[in-house]
């Protein structure tokens, strides 16, 4: 049976960096998710750009 070896110092540093990267990526995902929830819950004009004229976005002639 193989004996367990002591973890190398390099692996400990990599683990710390990996945890830092996990924290940064998790924060980024949380920010994007939060912004998406806010935008969807506001409602308003959620019309995507699909190369078509949207009458609801145009200003009528001679008025506001």
C-alpha positions as CSV (number, residue, x, y, z in Angstrom):
1,X,0.0,0.0,0.0
2,X,1.3,3.4,-0.9
3,X,2.1,5.9,1.9
4,X,0.5,9.3,1.9
5,X,3.0,12.0,1.0
6,X,3.1,15.5,2.5
7,X,1.5,18.1,0.3
8,X,4.0,20.2,-1.5
9,X,4.2,24.0,-0.8
10,X,3.5,24.7,-4.5
11,X,0.1,23.0,-4.2
12,X,-0.8,25.0,-1.2
13,X,-0.1,28.3,-3.1
14,X,-2.1,27.1,-6.1
15,X,-5.0,26.2,-3.9
16,X,-5.0,29.7,-2.4
17,X,-4.9,31.3,-5.9
18,X,-7.7,29.0,-7.0
19,X,-9.8,30.1,-4.1
20,X,-9.1,33.7,-5.0
21,X,-10.1,33.1,-8.6
22,X,-13.3,31.3,-7.4
23,X,-14.2,34.4,-5.3
24,X,-13.6,36.8,-8.2
25,X,-15.6,34.7,-10.7
26,X,-18.4,34.2,-8.2
27,X,-18.6,38.0,-7.6
28,X,-18.7,38.6,-11.4
29,X,-21.6,36.1,-11.8
30,X,-23.5,37.6,-8.9
31,X,-23.2,41.1,-10.4
32,X,-24.3,40.0,-13.8
33,X,-27.2,38.0,-12.3
34,X,-28.2,41.0,-10.1
35,X,-28.2,43.4,-13.0
36,X,-30.3,41.0,-15.0
37,X,-32.9,40.6,-12.3
38,X,-33.1,44.4,-11.8
39,X,-33.5,45.0,-15.6
40,X,-36.2,42.3,-15.9
41,X,-38.1,43.4,-12.9
42,X,-38.2,47.1,-14.0
43,X,-40.1,46.1,-17.1
44,X,-40.1,49.1,-19.4
45,X,-39.0,48.8,-23.0
46,X,-37.3,45.4,-23.2
47,X,-37.2,45.3,-27.0
48,X,-34.2,43.7,-28.5
49,X,-32.3,45.0,-31.6
50,X,-33.3,42.8,-34.4
51,X,-33.0,45.1,-37.5
52,X,-36.7,45.9,-37.6
53,X,-38.5,49.2,-37.1
54,X,-40.3,49.4,-33.8
55,X,-43.3,51.8,-33.9
56,X,-43.4,51.9,-30.2
57,X,-39.9,53.5,-30.2
58,X,-40.5,56.1,-32.9
59,X,-41.7,59.7,-32.2
60,X,-44.9,60.6,-34.1
61,X,-44.7,63.5,-36.6
62,X,-45.4,66.9,-35.2
63,X,-45.6,65.7,-31.6
64,X,-43.9,64.2,-28.7
